[in-house]
Amino acid sequence: MNELLPELRPARLEDLSDRIGFDEQFPGHRVPVPTLDGTETVLLPYTHFSVLMRPDKRLAAVTALGIDGGKLMDLDRSDIAWQPDSRLPEDQ
């Protein structure tokens, strides 16, 4: 893991509740996360991005993120242990 970027270490499931998610003011004007009227959704904020899940489909309906191309870095993520998000039931 990159020792210079400790915030990129895999989060424990119980740590996800403090995530802020997508910044609707990036890059300087408001762009809200789209909603789906009449459809049940669950907004899951992560670090710098958010996912709008459709529990009925068990899929993401929308992903929202802001990218500053000038700050892109190539990071090795091969050692990240992906886990289900504890904010959703395991079958979703």
Short mmCIF file of the C-alpha atoms (twelve columns), coordinates in Angstrom:
data_MODEL
# 
_entry.id   MODEL 
# 
loop_
_atom_site.group_PDB 
_atom_site.id 
_atom_site.type_symbol 
_atom_site.label_atom_id 
_atom_site.label_alt_id 
_atom_site.label_comp_id 
_atom_site.label_asym_id 
_atom_site.label_seq_id 
_atom_site.Cartn_x 
_atom_site.Cartn_y 
_atom_site.Cartn_z 
_atom_site.pdbx_PDB_model_num 
ATOM 1  C CA . MET A 1  0.000   0.000  0.000   1 
ATOM 2  C CA . ASN A 2  1.196   3.516  -0.699  1 
ATOM 3  C CA . GLU A 3  2.537   4.828  2.630   1 
ATOM 4  C CA . LEU A 4  2.228   8.438  1.423   1 
ATOM 5  C CA . LEU A 5  -1.547  8.055  1.039   1 
ATOM 6  C CA . PRO A 6  -2.792  6.288  4.188   1 
ATOM 7  C CA . GLU A 7  -6.387  7.445  3.540   1 
ATOM 8  C CA . LEU A 8  -6.523  5.016  0.603   1 
ATOM 9  C CA . ARG A 9  -6.244  1.977  2.844   1 
ATOM 10 C CA . PRO A 10 -9.317  -0.273 2.689   1 
ATOM 11 C CA . ALA A 11 -12.005 0.917  5.087   1 
ATOM 12 C CA . ARG A 12 -13.592 -1.348 7.628   1 
ATOM 13 C CA . LEU A 13 -17.283 -1.796 7.014   1 
ATOM 14 C CA . GLU A 14 -18.270 0.043  10.174  1 
ATOM 15 C CA . ASP A 15 -16.228 3.075  9.049   1 
ATOM 16 C CA . LEU A 16 -18.424 3.836  6.005   1 
ATOM 17 C CA . SER A 17 -20.972 5.909  7.922   1 
ATOM 18 C CA . ASP A 18 -18.686 8.954  7.991   1 
ATOM 19 C CA . ARG A 19 -18.256 9.195  4.207   1 
ATOM 20 C CA . ILE A 20 -19.247 12.535 2.688   1 
ATOM 21 C CA . GLY A 21 -19.658 11.366 -0.892  1 
ATOM 22 C CA . PHE A 22 -19.883 13.313 -4.125  1 
ATOM 23 C CA . ASP A 23 -19.298 17.063 -3.792  1 
ATOM 24 C CA . GLU A 24 -22.259 18.691 -5.552  1 
ATOM 25 C CA . GLN A 25 -20.275 21.961 -5.773  1 
ATOM 26 C CA . PHE A 26 -17.358 20.421 -7.717  1 
ATOM 27 C CA . PRO A 27 -15.890 22.060 -9.828  1 
ATOM 28 C CA . GLY A 28 -17.462 25.331 -8.775  1 
ATOM 29 C CA . HIS A 29 -21.113 25.123 -9.763  1 
ATOM 30 C CA . ARG A 30 -23.898 22.979 -8.293  1 
ATOM 31 C CA . VAL A 31 -24.536 19.625 -9.967  1 
ATOM 32 C CA . PRO A 32 -26.823 17.478 -7.798  1 
ATOM 33 C CA . VAL A 33 -26.879 13.702 -7.843  1 
ATOM 34 C CA . PRO A 34 -29.796 12.734 -10.128 1 
ATOM 35 C CA . THR A 35 -32.835 11.134 -8.525  1 
ATOM 36 C CA . LEU A 36 -35.337 8.627  -9.884  1 
ATOM 37 C CA . ASP A 37 -38.866 9.809  -9.138  1 
ATOM 38 C CA . GLY A 38 -41.201 6.993  -8.144  1 
ATOM 39 C CA . THR A 39 -38.379 4.470  -7.739  1 
ATOM 40 C CA . GLU A 40 -36.957 3.310  -4.418  1 
ATOM 41 C CA . THR A 41 -33.269 4.174  -4.183  1 
ATOM 42 C CA . VAL A 42 -30.553 4.260  -1.544  1 
ATOM 43 C CA . LEU A 43 -27.800 6.889  -1.749  1 
ATOM 44 C CA . LEU A 44 -24.448 5.522  -0.572  1 
ATOM 45 C CA . PRO A 45 -21.753 8.169  -0.033  1 
ATOM 46 C CA . TYR A 46 -18.135 7.050  -0.255  1 
ATOM 47 C CA . THR A 47 -14.885 9.036  -0.373  1 
ATOM 48 C CA . HIS A 48 -15.266 11.588 -3.211  1 
ATOM 49 C CA . PHE A 49 -18.106 9.740  -4.938  1 
ATOM 50 C CA . SER A 50 -21.642 8.482  -4.341  1 
ATOM 51 C CA . VAL A 51 -23.687 5.579  -5.665  1 
ATOM 52 C CA . LEU A 52 -27.469 5.680  -6.015  1 
ATOM 53 C CA . MET A 53 -28.551 2.058  -5.655  1 
ATOM 54 C CA . ARG A 54 -31.790 0.491  -6.855  1 
ATOM 55 C CA . PRO A 55 -32.503 -2.259 -4.328  1 
ATOM 56 C CA . ASP A 56 -35.162 -3.810 -6.604  1 
ATOM 57 C CA . LYS A 57 -32.536 -4.347 -9.337  1 
ATOM 58 C CA . ARG A 58 -29.557 -4.875 -6.973  1 
ATOM 59 C CA . LEU A 59 -27.599 -2.479 -9.202  1 
ATOM 60 C CA . ALA A 60 -26.323 1.062  -9.180  1 
ATOM 61 C CA . ALA A 61 -28.710 3.385  -11.007 1 
ATOM 62 C CA . VAL A 62 -26.366 6.387  -10.839 1 
ATOM 63 C CA . THR A 63 -22.772 6.961  -9.849  1 
ATOM 64 C CA . ALA A 64 -21.622 10.515 -9.177  1 
ATOM 65 C CA . LEU A 65 -18.017 11.637 -8.960  1 
ATOM 66 C CA . GLY A 66 -15.895 14.641 -9.695  1 
ATOM 67 C CA . ILE A 67 -12.514 14.207 -11.340 1 
ATOM 68 C CA . ASP A 68 -9.733  16.778 -11.515 1 
ATOM 69 C CA . GLY A 69 -7.647  15.380 -14.371 1 
ATOM 70 C CA . GLY A 70 -4.625  17.354 -13.210 1 
ATOM 71 C CA . LYS A 71 -4.528  15.354 -9.991  1 
ATOM 72 C CA . LEU A 72 -4.979  11.857 -11.422 1 
ATOM 73 C CA . MET A 73 -2.576  9.248  -10.056 1 
ATOM 74 C CA . ASP A 74 -1.970  5.665  -11.085 1 
ATOM 75 C CA . LEU A 75 -2.466  3.601  -7.932  1 
ATOM 76 C CA . ASP A 76 -2.041  -0.128 -7.433  1 
ATOM 77 C CA . ARG A 77 -5.333  -1.401 -6.031  1 
ATOM 78 C CA . SER A 78 -4.603  -5.105 -6.451  1 
ATOM 79 C CA . ASP A 79 -4.380  -5.681 -2.686  1 
ATOM 80 C CA . ILE A 80 -7.752  -4.125 -1.808  1 
ATOM 81 C CA . ALA A 81 -10.109 -6.631 -0.226  1 
ATOM 82 C CA . TRP A 82 -13.525 -5.734 -1.660  1 
ATOM 83 C CA . GLN A 83 -16.415 -6.302 0.735   1 
ATOM 84 C CA . PRO A 84 -20.185 -5.849 0.687   1 
ATOM 85 C CA . ASP A 85 -21.367 -2.454 1.917   1 
ATOM 86 C CA . SER A 86 -22.839 -2.941 5.390   1 
ATOM 87 C CA . ARG A 87 -25.411 -0.197 4.728   1 
ATOM 88 C CA . LEU A 88 -27.281 -2.545 2.388   1 
ATOM 89 C CA . PRO A 89 -28.689 -5.995 3.090   1 
ATOM 90 C CA . GLU A 90 -26.272 -8.675 1.886   1 
ATOM 91 C CA . ASP A 91 -28.669 -9.864 -0.826  1 
ATOM 92 C CA . GLN A 92 -28.460 -6.435 -2.490  1 
# 
